[in-house]
Amino acid sequence: MFDVLRTGYAYGLRRPGERVVYSPPEQPDSSLTDIARDLDS
């Protein structure tokens, strides 16, 4: 199974029927996203 923890950011995999508890890491600082977008331009 493919679990979306935070859309566009954190994902997890597990076997069907298996229970998993995720501890997603903190989302990156938005300033890093801004820099990446500037590089794409």
C-alpha positions as CSV (number, residue, x, y, z in Angstrom):
1,M,0.0,0.0,0.0
2,F,1.1,3.6,-0.7
3,D,0.2,6.1,2.0
4,V,0.2,9.9,1.4
5,L,1.2,11.5,4.7
6,R,1.5,15.1,3.4
7,T,0.4,15.8,-0.2
8,G,3.4,16.5,-2.4
9,Y,5.9,15.9,0.4
10,A,5.8,12.7,2.5
11,Y,4.8,9.2,1.5
12,G,5.1,5.8,3.1
13,L,4.9,2.2,2.0
14,R,3.4,-0.8,3.8
15,R,2.3,-4.4,3.1
16,P,-1.5,-4.8,2.6
17,G,-3.2,-5.5,5.9
18,E,-0.2,-4.3,7.9
19,R,-0.5,-1.4,10.3
20,V,2.2,1.2,10.3
21,V,2.6,4.3,12.4
22,Y,4.5,7.1,10.6
23,S,6.4,9.9,12.1
24,P,6.9,12.2,9.2
25,P,9.8,14.6,9.3
26,E,9.2,18.4,9.4
27,Q,8.4,19.9,6.1
28,P,11.4,21.8,4.6
29,D,11.5,25.6,5.0
30,S,9.5,27.3,2.4
31,S,12.5,29.5,1.5
32,L,14.2,26.3,0.0
33,T,11.1,25.8,-2.2
34,D,11.3,29.4,-3.3
35,I,15.0,29.0,-4.3
36,A,14.1,25.8,-6.3
37,R,11.3,27.6,-8.1
38,D,13.7,30.4,-9.0
39,L,16.1,27.9,-10.5
40,D,13.3,26.5,-12.7
41,S,12.5,29.9,-14.2
